[in-house]
Amino acid sequence: MNYEYFSLTTPEFNLLRKFLYLNSGLELTEKRKYQLELVVGKRLEVLRLASVEEYLHYLMVNVKRVEEQQLLIDSLTITETYFFRNKSHFDLLQHHILPQIAQNSPEKKLKIWSAGCSSGEEPYSIAMIIHELSVFFYGWKIEILGTDVNQTRLHQAKAGVYTERAIKMTSSYYLRKYFKLKDDLYHLNDNIKAMVDFRKFNLIHEPYPLQEMKDYNIIFCRNVTIYFKKSSTERVIHNFYKSLKDDGCLLIGHSESLHNINDEFRLSEKDGVYYYLKSPAPQNTDERGLYTDQVTPLPVTLTATDTKSLLEKGLGLSARGEYEEALFCFNEAIKAEPYLVEPYLCRGQLYADRRVYSEALSSYEQALKLAPLNAEVHFLMGLVYWEKEDFAQAADFFKKAKYLDAGFCLPYYYLGLWYEKEVRYNRAYQAFAAALKIIEKVPKQIKTTSLADFKIETIKQTCLNKMEQLERLSD
Ligand SMILES: C[S@@+](CC[C@H](N)C(=O)[O-])C[C@H]1O[C@@H](n2cnc3c(N)ncnc32)[C@H](O)[C@@H]1O
């Protein structure tokens, strides 16, 4: 028999389909009959069986039935994937979701589940991003779990060896840092492999061991439920809801939606990227009815004119060197509106100008409590440590600032200076180059302080000079 020409009658197709659904939860639509015919035809040939009836018997009673059922599942699942697939999700993860978790989880635990992970590219991309953010997650308990129903793909995931096809969207930075190329294959570094656990898990069929599958901060389930019946997708999504922490986040594929599937989640958007949140709806929606980000943006718009004029007065007094009076104004502003970030920044800046570093830090820390994801506050904290000559601590804050706002040039500039001090000339060159690129594209001014000269032209020229010197050093 030539299995390529094997065909199933409608009752045979329905029988096999039912068997697969009941035993593995796998759902085959009419459109995939051709795929089942190819697989079953080939198995009949290999096992030397004469009919579908015999094959069904084999699947049910043969001592090798479990292996055969798995083989069928592995042959019928669609497992297309690659590293950093739908890159905008990973940008969202790196620049928004993870920094937010890092600032708001005193228990220092991070749990992420990649459901339907295929050969591991998705959970490993997540692991690389977390590795990049290690400055946020130092001392944290981090669990990344990848699950799939396809055993063959899970074996490949554990091996961590990939072909060119899997890395087609991976930047050269990640390739150089996290892979070794051997015999045309990309071997993922052991430290990233060790960050991910893999487990066989059928999203549809198995009752969830909820004791284990709970308290997730983030669940990725992308391009998986597109192959499910609507009723199964509804159950799976509701189970995700139960598995997530209260403020947990669910990412589904770009072509998928929870519309008419589940209304327990709320749709959120950040920089054009959509994701779902478990937490109850806040009051603020935008004109499209989407929930907008809750992070306080800076500069804070002052609502009370009194406070605004107090701050303006304080800044004027400070510029004239009348520090006591300026401090009085800032403190009054804080008393009037303790939830505004700007008065704390003004007071911090005043203390920093006077080199009263402990008070400056304490004021900025209060600002950070109000706006934990604000890049400028992190940067200003870094600057105080820089002035105190605690360069490593300063660099930590600059790194956080750069992750929180990739379009902010000053953290890159200072990181360049730090790497240069550390004699890490390549890194220094890259940091100055990144600062320059931002300045040329989107120059972003922040308030100047007397601690350093932030005239963009000066920074641009310094970056150019430093890059030239560093280039000569590496010749
Ligand atoms: C197209 S891949 C998507 C991989 C990855 N999430 C991505 O977006 O790149 C779909 C994966 O879902 C898995 N899958 C299909 N049905 C499943 C089920 N019932 N339970 C668990 N995994 C399933 C398949 O084995 C396959 O590896």
The ligand as a MOL file (V3000), in Angstrom:
LIG
                    3D

  0  0  0     0  0            999 V3000
M  V30 BEGIN CTAB
M  V30 COUNTS 27 29 0 0 0
M  V30 BEGIN ATOM
M  V30 1 C 2.1140 26.4770 16.8860 0
M  V30 2 S 2.8690 25.8890 18.3470 0 CHG=1
M  V30 3 C 3.1090 27.3950 19.2110 0
M  V30 4 C 4.4230 27.4520 19.9660 0
M  V30 5 C 4.6690 28.7490 20.6870 0
M  V30 6 N 3.6680 28.9780 21.7070 0
M  V30 7 C 4.7410 29.9060 19.7160 0
M  V30 8 O 3.7800 30.7030 19.6510 0
M  V30 9 O 5.7280 30.0550 19.0200 0 CHG=-1
M  V30 10 C 1.5080 25.1380 19.1740 0
M  V30 11 C 1.9370 24.1670 20.2570 0
M  V30 12 O 0.7920 23.8450 21.0510 0
M  V30 13 C 0.8890 22.4910 21.3990 0
M  V30 14 N -0.4460 21.9670 21.7520 0
M  V30 15 C -1.4710 21.6960 20.9210 0
M  V30 16 N -2.5030 21.1880 21.6090 0
M  V30 17 C -2.1110 21.1340 22.9040 0
M  V30 18 C -2.7330 20.7050 24.1010 0
M  V30 19 N -3.9630 20.2090 24.1050 0
M  V30 20 N -2.0490 20.7980 25.2570 0
M  V30 21 C -0.8020 21.2880 25.2630 0
M  V30 22 N -0.1500 21.6960 24.1880 0
M  V30 23 C -0.8010 21.6380 23.0070 0
M  V30 24 C 1.4640 21.8350 20.1600 0
M  V30 25 O 2.0620 20.5820 20.4430 0
M  V30 26 C 2.4600 22.8830 19.7010 0
M  V30 27 O 3.7480 22.6050 20.1610 0
M  V30 END ATOM
M  V30 BEGIN BOND
M  V30 1 1 1 2
M  V30 2 1 2 3
M  V30 3 1 2 10
M  V30 4 1 3 4
M  V30 5 1 4 5
M  V30 6 1 5 6
M  V30 7 1 5 7
M  V30 8 2 7 8
M  V30 9 1 7 9
M  V30 10 1 10 11
M  V30 11 1 11 12
M  V30 12 1 11 26
M  V30 13 1 12 13
M  V30 14 1 13 14
M  V30 15 1 13 24
M  V30 16 1 14 15
M  V30 17 1 14 23
M  V30 18 2 15 16
M  V30 19 1 16 17
M  V30 20 1 17 18
M  V30 21 2 17 23
M  V30 22 1 18 19
M  V30 23 2 18 20
M  V30 24 1 20 21
M  V30 25 2 21 22
M  V30 26 1 22 23
M  V30 27 1 24 25
M  V30 28 1 24 26
M  V30 29 1 26 27
M  V30 END BOND
M  V30 END CTAB
M  END
